[in-house]
Amino acid sequence: MEEKNYQTQIDNLDKKLDIILEEIELQRQHRHEMEDLKDDLMRIGNDLYQTAIVELEGMHDSVNSADILFLVKKLFRNVNNITKSFELLENFKGFLEDFSPVSREIFLDWLKNLDEFDRKGYFEFTKELKTVMDNIVTSFTTEDVKALGDNIVTILNTIRSLTQPNMLKAINNAVSVYEKLDIEVADEISLFTVIKRLNKPEVRRGMAFGLKFLENLANQNYRENKLSN
């Protein structure tokens, strides 16, 4: 019985010893890895040091230690500002990510509108309008455009008067009457025929209208000339 207990204790000691040996081996491997890492860092640091020396050697005429110290101090003084700048960049990046689906929809709507404009003929109309503008530019001189600018107020007032409802109605009636006229004037008309037609009421009304129109036109020209003088 005692021999069995001894053997059990020996087995337990062997297991613990194996665990200790494994831990020692892990520590050895870890130490070896740390030594390798230290060697690598030393080599990298040495390379960086040598590179920095070479680079600083090329810049020693334009940069001195005081400038570098000033830059370092400025960086430390503006750490908060630099941090805020990075936060703004992060926020802007988030905004772009959120806005990306919206911008895609806007772009698709824009393409749809362009397609609709094309189907309705807007682009073709613009092209023909360009042709009209080219014809205007080639048909008129700079002096013509200047004269147009000098008289644009008078032109617009005339157009405004012509677009009044009563004036448009009168013009439309005149055009309608002119379209329906079927007048043939003989080569020779006797004075008696003219006098005979003057007795007709409509002829007298027409002549009265013409005379009144000429009278008002003459009065208007007289007033404008008097004001200009």
Secondary structure, DSSP 8 states (H G I E B T S, - for coil): -HHHHHHHHHHHHHHHHHHHHHHHHHHHHHHHHHHHHHHHHHHHHHHHHHHHHHHHHHHTTT--HHHHHHHHHHHHHTHHHHHHHHHHHHHHHHHHHHHHHHHHHHHHHHHHHHHHHHHHTHHHHHHHHHHHHHHHHHHS-HHHHHHHHHTHHHHHHHHHHHTSHHHHHHHHHHHHHHHH------S---HHHHHHHHTSHHHHHHHHHHHHHHHHHHHHHHHHHHHH-
